[in-house]
Amino acid sequence: MSAGSQRKEMLGAIFGLGLLVFAMAWRWLFPLLAELRWPDWGAAAPVVEVLPAPMPKAVEPQTADPVDATASVAADATLEPVKPTELDAAARKQLDEMLAQANDSVRERHWLAPRDDNAMDWYAKALQIDPTNSEARIGQEAVLETLFKQAEAGLDDGDPSLANELIEALNARDIADQRAHQLASRRALGAQITPLLQTAAEQMAGAAYIEPAGANARASYAAVLALDPRNRAARKGMAAIESALLEMALNAASEEDFARAQQMASEAASLQADSEAVRSVQARLDDLRSQHAAVLMARADAALAARDITGARELLQRAGQIGADLEAMARLNQLIANASLYGRFQPGERIRDPYADRSGEGPELVVIPVGSFVMGSSERDKERKANEGPAREVGIVQPFAMAITEITVAEYRRFVRDTGYVTVAEAAGSSRYYEEQSGRLVSRSGIDWQNDYSGGKARANDPVVHIAWRDASAYAVWLAGKTGLRYRLPTEAEFEYVLRAGTSSAYPWGEGAPPKVLANVTGDGDRSRSKREWDKAFKRYRDGYWGPAPVAQFSANPLGLHDLVGNVSEWVEDCWHENYLRAPEDASAWVNRGCLKRVVRGSSWGSAPDQSRSAFRANAGEDTRSARIGFRVVRDL
């Protein structure tokens, strides 16, 4: 049995079962409803039954011409209300027997055959006895509904046999129904549709799906659907064209021809509205395009890392041709534009450099944008020191990345364990720590980088202190060797540039006391363990720390750096000079052979307020170590 026949059999079974259940329910339910009485609201409401209107003869079985839709008046006739037929016992018995026969025929799916022993004829006989019988009228309509649906389904598949049988049966019984006229109209289109379908099949075999224009399968199937929108063969053909076009789109994408792939997908999308297959393939194409664009971007990144600017530009152009993400393209374009300055990085980007031996990675850095600033203090600054001038404009033309925080105890421990390095404090046997009893920094033996500001055991994320300039420089040299990159201490100009972060005010945050808690500096609200207070402090300020805080406890500045002001002061590369006369015009370190003092920049947790100014600078011997000085590193790009 063919798939179409199986579908018809299944459809008939479903309709037959539903009709039987519906008819039996009405057989028992309708008499109960008929016995109901209207409530007495002053006047009785009449019970109205509607008689079926006379129907004209359906259509001739062999007609090929469309039938005028106005020929049937069954649905539009104005019916006069009639009283229910009163039957005697014999007539009632005969009616029940005919309804039972009709139900048996429905159960056996004998809709129109054999003659005189089928559901349609039994319902007709029942209506001759009682024209108002609801079960017979509903049953007859249900049979017709089943037969018309089967006939329509056959026409959908291009099979007119069921439509012919139904029209012949209706004419033989002189039953008029507007649906028969509509059915005949669809059947009559077969003479035009059949050759169109044959042409479409030939075009499909020749892969003429959408070309040449006007002589392709899509045009042929469209012509069929224009005549009969429900034609299933044409719909299947359109679906087959869609499938072929989508396959062509995927093949083109696999060959990286995304322009043709998108063209085929768009053609497929025009065939059927809201196609799940089109959506799925389009998503796949978008994914493939994104993957390929990502590959091109990665190759461009690699080209930039190898300083192949020309190759990177070519890869960017190819990515644009396949519709790469605009934001990603803008990023890559910026990388190319900045390649001569920042390597393959972007200003503000955070990076970590892995160790060459893959045993770990260096501290987190942020890429600092190039620019210029006025270094030193203004003569209008009441706290200005002589060594902070003369103020001059300094250009930051060589890009670098700076550690986001001070070097921590954990990071310094890795250096010591890897090299066995002995710090100045360890070699000398002492360092200056904060003594709570006196409230001063005093020297004590046994204090080194493993201790905190008060001589206790340091936490892993504390900024490392008790570090001399030589110890900080040794760490930078080790890190350069460990990563194979150019690590060093920042220059004094670089430190003030990042500390100011675009500001020209006395303090990094503006003038006067901080407007909110933003750094570990001395405040009049701070207290030590024994309730000591600062002699000099910012008014109405309290940050919650007496001594260094773990790194990054306060918000980063606009360049993404933490604790440049407060927490601990920091070593820089420069030798100490009493002023900026004859200082380098650029941001390079000002170093003299044999200098004994180095510059210390940035305030600490115990610095007076004026020492938190952006231009403030101090000096210390290369072997100086205390609880107030730490360091951070930079890396040349």
JOSULPE-V821382 format. One record per residue. N is the residue number from 1. SS is DSSP state (h for helix, s for strand, l for the rest). D_CENTER is the distance of its C-alpha to the mean C-alpha in Angstrom with 1 decimal. Layout:
# JOSULPE-V821382
n=<N | N>
ss=<SS | SS>
d_center=<D_CENTER | D_CENTER>
This chain:
# JOSULPE-V821382
n=<1 | 2 | 3 | 4 | 5 | 6 | 7 | 8 | 9 | 10 | 11 | 12 | 13 | 14 | 15 | 16 | 17 | 18 | 19 | 20 | 21 | 22 | 23 | 24 | 25 | 26 | 27 | 28 | 29 | 30 | 31 | 32 | 33 | 34 | 35 | 36 | 37 | 38 | 39 | 40 | 41 | 42 | 43 | 44 | 45 | 46 | 47 | 48 | 49 | 50 | 51 | 52 | 53 | 54 | 55 | 56 | 57 | 58 | 59 | 60 | 61 | 62 | 63 | 64 | 65 | 66 | 67 | 68 | 69 | 70 | 71 | 72 | 73 | 74 | 75 | 76 | 77 | 78 | 79 | 80 | 81 | 82 | 83 | 84 | 85 | 86 | 87 | 88 | 89 | 90 | 91 | 92 | 93 | 94 | 95 | 96 | 97 | 98 | 99 | 100 | 101 | 102 | 103 | 104 | 105 | 106 | 107 | 108 | 109 | 110 | 111 | 112 | 113 | 114 | 115 | 116 | 117 | 118 | 119 | 120 | 121 | 122 | 123 | 124 | 125 | 126 | 127 | 128 | 129 | 130 | 131 | 132 | 133 | 134 | 135 | 136 | 137 | 138 | 139 | 140 | 141 | 142 | 143 | 144 | 145 | 146 | 147 | 148 | 149 | 150 | 151 | 152 | 153 | 154 | 155 | 156 | 157 | 158 | 159 | 160 | 161 | 162 | 163 | 164 | 165 | 166 | 167 | 168 | 169 | 170 | 171 | 172 | 173 | 174 | 175 | 176 | 177 | 178 | 179 | 180 | 181 | 182 | 183 | 184 | 185 | 186 | 187 | 188 | 189 | 190 | 191 | 192 | 193 | 194 | 195 | 196 | 197 | 198 | 199 | 200 | 201 | 202 | 203 | 204 | 205 | 206 | 207 | 208 | 209 | 210 | 211 | 212 | 213 | 214 | 215 | 216 | 217 | 218 | 219 | 220 | 221 | 222 | 223 | 224 | 225 | 226 | 227 | 228 | 229 | 230 | 231 | 232 | 233 | 234 | 235 | 236 | 237 | 238 | 239 | 240 | 241 | 242 | 243 | 244 | 245 | 246 | 247 | 248 | 249 | 250 | 251 | 252 | 253 | 254 | 255 | 256 | 257 | 258 | 259 | 260 | 261 | 262 | 263 | 264 | 265 | 266 | 267 | 268 | 269 | 270 | 271 | 272 | 273 | 274 | 275 | 276 | 277 | 278 | 279 | 280 | 281 | 282 | 283 | 284 | 285 | 286 | 287 | 288 | 289 | 290 | 291 | 292 | 293 | 294 | 295 | 296 | 297 | 298 | 299 | 300 | 301 | 302 | 303 | 304 | 305 | 306 | 307 | 308 | 309 | 310 | 311 | 312 | 313 | 314 | 315 | 316 | 317 | 318 | 319 | 320 | 321 | 322 | 323 | 324 | 325 | 326 | 327 | 328 | 329 | 330 | 331 | 332 | 333 | 334 | 335 | 336 | 337 | 338 | 339 | 340 | 341 | 342 | 343 | 344 | 345 | 346 | 347 | 348 | 349 | 350 | 351 | 352 | 353 | 354 | 355 | 356 | 357 | 358 | 359 | 360 | 361 | 362 | 363 | 364 | 365 | 366 | 367 | 368 | 369 | 370 | 371 | 372 | 373 | 374 | 375 | 376 | 377 | 378 | 379 | 380 | 381 | 382 | 383 | 384 | 385 | 386 | 387 | 388 | 389 | 390 | 391 | 392 | 393 | 394 | 395 | 396 | 397 | 398 | 399 | 400 | 401 | 402 | 403 | 404 | 405 | 406 | 407 | 408 | 409 | 410 | 411 | 412 | 413 | 414 | 415 | 416 | 417 | 418 | 419 | 420 | 421 | 422 | 423 | 424 | 425 | 426 | 427 | 428 | 429 | 430 | 431 | 432 | 433 | 434 | 435 | 436 | 437 | 438 | 439 | 440 | 441 | 442 | 443 | 444 | 445 | 446 | 447 | 448 | 449 | 450 | 451 | 452 | 453 | 454 | 455 | 456 | 457 | 458 | 459 | 460 | 461 | 462 | 463 | 464 | 465 | 466 | 467 | 468 | 469 | 470 | 471 | 472 | 473 | 474 | 475 | 476 | 477 | 478 | 479 | 480 | 481 | 482 | 483 | 484 | 485 | 486 | 487 | 488 | 489 | 490 | 491 | 492 | 493 | 494 | 495 | 496 | 497 | 498 | 499 | 500 | 501 | 502 | 503 | 504 | 505 | 506 | 507 | 508 | 509 | 510 | 511 | 512 | 513 | 514 | 515 | 516 | 517 | 518 | 519 | 520 | 521 | 522 | 523 | 524 | 525 | 526 | 527 | 528 | 529 | 530 | 531 | 532 | 533 | 534 | 535 | 536 | 537 | 538 | 539 | 540 | 541 | 542 | 543 | 544 | 545 | 546 | 547 | 548 | 549 | 550 | 551 | 552 | 553 | 554 | 555 | 556 | 557 | 558 | 559 | 560 | 561 | 562 | 563 | 564 | 565 | 566 | 567 | 568 | 569 | 570 | 571 | 572 | 573 | 574 | 575 | 576 | 577 | 578 | 579 | 580 | 581 | 582 | 583 | 584 | 585 | 586 | 587 | 588 | 589 | 590 | 591 | 592 | 593 | 594 | 595 | 596 | 597 | 598 | 599 | 600 | 601 | 602 | 603 | 604 | 605 | 606 | 607 | 608 | 609 | 610 | 611 | 612 | 613 | 614 | 615 | 616 | 617 | 618 | 619 | 620 | 621 | 622 | 623 | 624 | 625 | 626 | 627 | 628 | 629 | 630 | 631 | 632 | 633 | 634 | 635 | 636 | 637>
ss=<l | l | h | h | h | h | h | h | h | h | h | h | h | h | h | h | h | h | h | h | h | h | h | h | h | h | h | h | h | h | h | h | h | h | l | l | l | l | l | l | l | l | l | l | l | l | l | l | s | s | l | l | l | l | l | l | l | l | l | l | l | l | l | l | l | l | l | l | h | h | h | l | l | l | l | l | l | l | l | l | s | s | l | l | l | l | l | l | h | h | h | h | h | h | h | h | h | h | h | h | h | h | h | h | h | h | h | l | l | l | l | l | l | l | l | l | l | l | h | h | h | h | h | h | h | h | h | h | h | l | l | l | l | h | h | h | h | h | h | h | h | h | h | h | h | h | h | h | h | h | h | h | h | h | h | h | l | l | l | l | h | h | h | h | h | h | h | h | h | h | h | h | l | l | l | l | l | h | h | h | h | h | h | h | h | h | h | h | l | h | h | h | h | h | h | h | h | h | h | h | h | h | h | h | h | l | l | l | l | l | l | l | l | l | l | l | h | h | h | h | h | h | h | h | h | h | h | l | l | l | l | h | h | h | h | h | h | h | h | h | h | h | h | h | h | h | h | h | h | h | h | h | h | h | l | l | l | h | h | h | h | h | h | h | h | h | h | h | h | l | l | l | l | l | l | h | h | h | h | h | h | h | h | h | h | h | h | h | h | h | h | h | h | h | h | h | h | h | h | h | h | h | h | h | h | l | l | l | h | h | h | h | h | h | h | h | h | h | h | h | h | l | l | l | l | h | h | h | h | h | h | h | h | h | h | h | h | l | h | h | h | h | l | l | l | l | l | l | l | s | s | l | l | s | l | l | l | l | l | l | s | l | l | l | s | s | s | s | l | l | s | s | s | s | s | l | l | l | l | l | l | l | l | l | l | h | h | h | l | l | l | s | s | s | s | s | l | l | l | s | s | s | s | l | l | l | l | s | h | h | h | h | h | h | h | h | h | h | h | l | l | l | l | h | h | h | h | h | l | s | s | s | s | s | s | l | l | l | l | s | s | s | s | s | s | l | l | l | l | l | s | l | l | l | l | l | s | l | l | l | l | s | s | l | l | l | l | l | h | h | h | h | h | h | h | h | h | h | h | h | h | h | h | l | l | l | s | s | s | l | l | h | h | h | h | h | h | h | h | h | l | l | l | l | l | l | s | l | l | s | l | l | l | l | l | l | l | l | l | l | l | l | s | l | l | l | l | l | l | l | l | l | l | l | l | l | l | s | l | l | l | l | l | l | l | l | l | l | l | s | l | l | l | l | l | l | l | l | l | l | l | l | l | l | l | l | l | l | s | s | s | s | s | s | s | l | l | l | l | l | l | l | l | l | l | s | l | l | l | l | l | l | l | l | l | l | s | s | s | s | s | l | l | l | l | l | l | l | h | h | h | h | l | l | l | l | s | s | s | s | s | l | l | l | l | s | l | l | s | s | l | l | s | s | s | s | l>
d_center=<49.6 | 46.9 | 43.3 | 44.2 | 47.4 | 45.5 | 43.0 | 45.9 | 47.8 | 44.8 | 44.3 | 48.0 | 48.1 | 45.3 | 47.0 | 50.4 | 49.4 | 47.7 | 50.8 | 53.2 | 51.4 | 51.2 | 54.9 | 56.2 | 54.3 | 55.9 | 59.3 | 59.4 | 57.3 | 59.0 | 62.5 | 61.2 | 59.5 | 62.7 | 64.7 | 62.6 | 64.4 | 63.2 | 63.9 | 66.9 | 65.4 | 68.6 | 68.3 | 67.3 | 64.2 | 65.2 | 63.5 | 62.6 | 62.2 | 61.2 | 63.1 | 61.5 | 62.4 | 64.3 | 62.0 | 63.1 | 63.3 | 59.8 | 60.0 | 62.0 | 60.4 | 60.9 | 59.9 | 57.3 | 57.1 | 54.6 | 56.2 | 56.4 | 54.1 | 56.7 | 59.1 | 57.8 | 58.5 | 57.7 | 54.6 | 56.1 | 59.8 | 61.2 | 62.6 | 65.4 | 65.0 | 67.4 | 68.6 | 67.6 | 70.2 | 72.7 | 73.5 | 76.4 | 76.0 | 76.8 | 74.2 | 71.6 | 72.2 | 72.0 | 68.7 | 67.2 | 68.3 | 66.7 | 63.4 | 63.6 | 64.2 | 61.3 | 59.0 | 60.3 | 59.6 | 56.0 | 55.6 | 57.0 | 55.0 | 58.2 | 56.9 | 59.5 | 61.7 | 64.4 | 66.4 | 67.5 | 65.7 | 62.1 | 59.8 | 60.1 | 63.9 | 64.3 | 62.2 | 64.3 | 67.5 | 66.3 | 65.6 | 69.1 | 70.4 | 68.1 | 66.1 | 64.3 | 63.0 | 59.3 | 58.7 | 60.2 | 58.5 | 55.0 | 55.7 | 56.9 | 53.8 | 51.5 | 53.3 | 52.9 | 49.2 | 48.8 | 50.9 | 49.1 | 45.7 | 47.0 | 48.6 | 45.5 | 43.4 | 46.1 | 45.9 | 42.1 | 42.8 | 45.6 | 48.4 | 51.0 | 53.3 | 52.2 | 52.4 | 55.9 | 57.0 | 55.8 | 57.4 | 60.6 | 60.7 | 60.1 | 62.8 | 65.2 | 64.8 | 64.9 | 61.5 | 59.7 | 56.0 | 53.7 | 51.1 | 53.8 | 54.0 | 50.2 | 50.3 | 53.1 | 51.3 | 48.4 | 50.9 | 52.7 | 49.7 | 50.0 | 52.5 | 49.9 | 46.9 | 48.4 | 49.1 | 45.7 | 44.1 | 46.5 | 45.6 | 41.9 | 42.5 | 44.5 | 41.8 | 39.2 | 41.5 | 41.8 | 38.0 | 38.6 | 35.3 | 34.7 | 37.4 | 40.1 | 39.6 | 41.5 | 42.6 | 39.6 | 38.4 | 35.7 | 38.5 | 40.8 | 38.5 | 37.6 | 41.3 | 41.7 | 38.9 | 40.5 | 43.7 | 42.2 | 38.5 | 38.8 | 40.1 | 38.2 | 39.4 | 37.9 | 34.6 | 34.6 | 35.6 | 32.6 | 30.4 | 32.1 | 31.6 | 27.9 | 27.8 | 29.9 | 27.9 | 24.6 | 26.5 | 27.8 | 24.3 | 23.2 | 26.5 | 26.1 | 22.7 | 24.3 | 26.9 | 24.4 | 25.6 | 22.3 | 24.3 | 26.3 | 23.4 | 21.7 | 25.1 | 25.8 | 22.4 | 23.2 | 26.8 | 25.6 | 23.4 | 26.6 | 28.5 | 27.0 | 25.0 | 21.7 | 22.1 | 19.9 | 21.1 | 20.1 | 16.5 | 16.4 | 18.1 | 16.1 | 12.9 | 15.2 | 16.5 | 13.2 | 12.6 | 16.2 | 16.2 | 13.4 | 15.4 | 18.5 | 17.4 | 16.4 | 19.8 | 21.5 | 19.9 | 21.1 | 24.4 | 24.6 | 24.1 | 26.8 | 29.0 | 28.6 | 29.6 | 32.6 | 33.3 | 33.0 | 31.9 | 32.9 | 30.9 | 27.8 | 28.3 | 28.8 | 25.6 | 23.7 | 25.5 | 24.6 | 20.9 | 21.2 | 23.1 | 20.3 | 17.8 | 16.1 | 13.4 | 15.6 | 14.6 | 15.2 | 18.4 | 19.5 | 19.2 | 21.1 | 23.6 | 24.2 | 24.8 | 27.3 | 28.9 | 29.3 | 30.3 | 34.0 | 33.3 | 30.5 | 30.4 | 26.8 | 25.5 | 24.3 | 26.3 | 24.8 | 23.1 | 23.9 | 25.4 | 27.5 | 30.1 | 30.9 | 34.6 | 36.2 | 37.4 | 33.9 | 35.4 | 33.0 | 31.5 | 32.8 | 31.9 | 28.6 | 29.2 | 27.7 | 28.4 | 30.8 | 30.9 | 34.3 | 36.4 | 39.7 | 41.3 | 44.7 | 45.8 | 48.4 | 49.4 | 50.7 | 54.3 | 53.4 | 51.9 | 54.6 | 53.6 | 53.7 | 55.4 | 57.5 | 55.4 | 52.3 | 53.6 | 54.3 | 50.8 | 49.4 | 46.3 | 44.6 | 42.0 | 39.2 | 39.0 | 38.3 | 34.7 | 34.3 | 31.9 | 33.2 | 32.8 | 30.6 | 33.3 | 36.9 | 37.6 | 37.7 | 40.4 | 38.2 | 37.4 | 41.1 | 42.2 | 40.3 | 42.4 | 45.6 | 45.1 | 44.2 | 47.2 | 49.8 | 49.9 | 52.4 | 51.6 | 54.4 | 54.4 | 54.9 | 57.6 | 59.3 | 58.8 | 57.6 | 55.3 | 55.2 | 53.4 | 53.2 | 56.2 | 55.6 | 59.4 | 60.2 | 56.8 | 57.1 | 55.9 | 58.6 | 59.0 | 59.1 | 59.5 | 56.9 | 53.9 | 51.3 | 47.6 | 47.0 | 48.2 | 46.6 | 48.2 | 50.7 | 51.8 | 49.7 | 47.3 | 44.2 | 40.7 | 38.3 | 36.0 | 38.9 | 39.6 | 42.4 | 45.7 | 49.4 | 48.3 | 50.6 | 49.6 | 50.8 | 48.5 | 45.4 | 46.4 | 46.9 | 43.4 | 42.0 | 44.2 | 43.1 | 39.4 | 40.0 | 41.8 | 39.2 | 36.3 | 38.4 | 37.1 | 39.0 | 38.9 | 41.4 | 42.2 | 41.0 | 43.6 | 45.0 | 43.6 | 40.1 | 40.2 | 41.4 | 38.8 | 35.8 | 37.6 | 38.1 | 34.5 | 35.6 | 38.1 | 41.8 | 43.0 | 45.2 | 42.5 | 38.8 | 37.9 | 40.6 | 44.2 | 45.8 | 44.3 | 40.6 | 39.1 | 37.1 | 36.8 | 35.1 | 37.4 | 40.0 | 43.1 | 46.4 | 46.4 | 49.3 | 47.4 | 47.0 | 49.4 | 50.4 | 51.3 | 54.8 | 53.7 | 54.5 | 53.3 | 52.9 | 55.8 | 53.5 | 50.0 | 47.6 | 48.5 | 46.5 | 44.0 | 43.0 | 40.2 | 41.3 | 42.4 | 45.9 | 45.4 | 42.3 | 39.0 | 36.5 | 34.4 | 31.4 | 32.5 | 32.3 | 29.6 | 29.1 | 30.7 | 29.0 | 29.0 | 27.3 | 30.7 | 32.2 | 35.9 | 37.5 | 39.7 | 41.2 | 40.9 | 43.0 | 44.5 | 43.7 | 45.7 | 45.2 | 46.8 | 49.4 | 53.1 | 54.5 | 56.2 | 57.8 | 56.1 | 54.0 | 57.0 | 56.7 | 53.1 | 50.8 | 49.3 | 46.0 | 43.9 | 45.6 | 47.5 | 51.1 | 52.9 | 56.6 | 58.4 | 59.8 | 58.1 | 58.4 | 56.0 | 52.3 | 50.2 | 48.2 | 45.4 | 43.5 | 44.9 | 44.9 | 44.8 | 48.5 | 48.9 | 50.6 | 48.5 | 49.9 | 48.7 | 45.0 | 45.5 | 43.4 | 46.6 | 48.4 | 49.6 | 51.8 | 53.5 | 54.4 | 56.2 | 54.3 | 55.4 | 54.5 | 52.3 | 51.6 | 49.2 | 47.8 | 46.8 | 43.8 | 41.8 | 38.5 | 38.0 | 36.5 | 35.6 | 36.6 | 33.9>
